[in-house]
Amino acid sequence: MTADLSSTPDRRTVAELDVDVVIVGAGFAGIGMATGLARRGRESFVVLERADAVGGTWRDNTYPGIACDIPAHLYSFSFRPPADWSSVYPSGAEIREYLERTVIDEGFDDRLRLGCELLDATWNPAAARWTIMTSDGEITCRALVLAVGRLSEPRIPDIEGLDSFTGEVVHTAAWRDDLPLDGARIGLVGTGASAVQIAPHLAEKAEELVVFCRTPPYVVPRDDRQYTVEERATYLDPAVADDVRDQLLRDADAAFRQRLALHPDIDEIRSRARTHLHSQIGDPELRSILTPDYEIGCKRILLSDDFYPTLVRDNVILEPSALDTVRESKARAASGRCYDLDLLVMATGFEAARPPVSTRITGARGERLDTHWSDGMTSYASTTVHGFPNMFVLDGPNAALGHNSAIYMIETQLGYVLGALDVLSADGIRSLEVTADAEAAYTAEIDDRASSTVWLTGCNSWYVDPDSGRLTLLWPGTAVSFRERNGTFDVEPYVVEIREG
């Protein structure tokens, strides 16, 4: 059953509003932040969401086969009652329902401003407040929390002639159920996480499916399964759910040794991927095409039991090069081969390393956030940025993981932000701004930690900033080490502005 937020009172009204905290984004991070604020009841707040529903990534991505690649009991809030997950890996629809239910259960649906997009946010030093222009009016606040996530802005590659295509072009993050798939000639661009999930479903409908594969991924077995009625009942016990979560977290963190290219760990995961490929692809030539030429883990390791079998279907063509140009219905690959297509499905990822929202944020000295991040995203504690007082970024610079749950990381940041807000609530304190030296030292620490990881071994990965070559999205350590390093707010590296008089 999906929670109904359509009747939220005055959910679009922002005009002349002043609050303690503005949260931008209603995905996991924004909903988690709102839950923390609602429960403690100290700060007034609103959540701005440009879409007409909550859910973030899981609202936008509704393509066939959409699911998470982290087990459900780890990909959920530890501070919420256990959810009744139907399988090991949750479907997109289940996750979205989970987030909708959280809003209702935690009682802050009246503080959602749906259909309200942030257009500009500027720090006002005199007032020590953020002035925010939205699509629905102006709002001011003491603290700004950016919870827009990494997977919110679909990326469409610059393909010559794409606008001349006579069929339809759709990104997986803008899926429509009315797309004419039956008997269509479909081109699937990309072989990342979304592509391996949607490809089997497209192949079942299409007359012909052409998969444009610029770089083959490493794929390991998904091993998903439905939980039994008895298991589902057991997992609703909070103590059992906590034990399951803790074990999943430990098991996932153990895999970080693979990302350090330590033996035998990296050999074992590489062997698992190659065994999976050999067991499902019998043709030696096709196996060779599908064998990556980079170190495992440098790009995202994918989980799928049905992607390889899809590629050997009679109606599927694996094109081992990128889509290069389009001329009306003809799609030409970099190899020179051409295909007549009716539909192009772009599974081409997101603008993750350079979040577009950064062009709309102006700090204390007139600097825009995108300018500050012109050489790649930087921060302190993966949460605050020099020059941007009382601003907190969730799931931003070096706050994601390539081997474990993003929700654990988000919860760590929530604790950090709540600690900062505690300091701001003290009498006489106007603002907190992390020093340039603290941000520089933290960035140097990140770069040093990252230098020995597989993510910097030379592959073209969305984890790495395309210009600077720095690892800017991932925390180069375990999830537990992130919490140890960044789980508690410490005012020492901050400039604290005190109210005069």
Disulfide bonds with the S-S distance in Angstrom:
Cys298-Cys459 2.05
